[in-house]
Amino acid sequence: MTAGAGHTGQQSSTPPLAAQSPSPCLDEVCVTCSDTAVAVTVVRLLASDLAIVDTGSGEEEVSVALVTADVGDTILVHAGEAIAVVPG
């Protein structure tokens, strides 16, 4: 069998990922391309590893599947997922 067997010789019209332009961020910080986590307070635990948290500017629902958090705990949330409980 020769090297490259099965290759048709046709090139893809889509450039490789490294050559593609990244999509522009629509805000000051992109959730998917930054390493920013936000400290919030757990207000209520819900079913399915979810919680209602106080962000300081309102309440949001986040996942707490990766941490063990209780009501009143301060947790770090990134992209809707709690990633750490802040010791306190």
C-alpha positions in Angstrom: 0.0 0.0 0.0 1.4 3.4 -0.9 1.5 6.4 1.5 -1.6 8.6 1.2 -3.8 5.8 0.0 -7.4 6.9 0.0 -6.5 10.5 -0.5 -8.4 11.9 -3.5 -5.9 14.7 -4.2 -8.7 17.3 -3.7 -8.0 20.1 -1.2 -10.6 21.3 1.2 -12.1 24.7 0.6 -12.1 25.3 4.4 -8.8 26.7 5.7 -7.2 24.9 8.7 -8.4 26.1 12.1 -5.1 28.0 12.8 -5.7 30.0 9.6 -9.3 30.9 10.4 -10.1 34.2 12.0 -11.6 33.9 15.5 -15.1 35.2 15.9 -15.2 38.7 17.4 -16.1 39.2 21.0 -19.2 41.2 21.4 -18.4 42.5 25.0 -15.4 43.5 26.9 -14.7 39.9 28.0 -15.6 36.7 26.1 -16.8 34.0 28.4 -15.3 31.3 26.2 -11.9 32.9 25.7 -11.2 34.4 29.1 -10.2 32.9 32.4 -12.4 35.1 34.5 -14.5 33.6 37.3 -17.1 35.6 39.3 -17.6 35.3 43.1 -21.3 34.9 43.9 -23.3 33.8 47.0 -25.5 30.7 47.0 -29.1 31.7 47.8 -30.9 28.4 47.2 -30.0 24.8 46.1 -32.1 23.3 43.5 -32.5 19.7 42.0 -30.1 18.4 39.3 -27.0 20.1 40.8 -28.2 23.6 40.2 -28.3 26.6 42.5 -29.7 30.1 42.6 -26.9 32.6 43.3 -26.8 36.3 44.2 -24.4 38.0 41.7 -24.6 41.4 43.4 -26.8 42.7 40.6 -29.5 40.1 40.7 -30.0 36.3 40.9 -29.0 33.7 38.4 -29.1 29.9 38.1 -25.8 28.1 37.9 -24.5 24.5 38.0 -22.9 23.3 41.2 -22.2 19.8 39.9 -18.4 20.2 40.3 -18.4 21.5 43.9 -20.0 20.8 47.2 -21.7 24.1 48.1 -24.2 25.1 50.8 -26.6 28.0 51.1 -24.6 31.1 52.1 -21.3 29.8 50.6 -19.4 32.1 48.2 -18.5 30.2 45.0 -16.5 31.1 42.0 -18.5 30.7 38.7 -17.2 30.6 35.2 -19.5 30.2 32.2 -22.4 29.2 34.4 -20.5 26.5 36.2 -19.3 26.7 39.9 -15.6 25.8 39.8 -14.6 26.4 43.5 -16.0 27.2 46.9 -14.2 30.1 48.5 -13.0 29.2 52.0 -14.6 31.5 54.5 
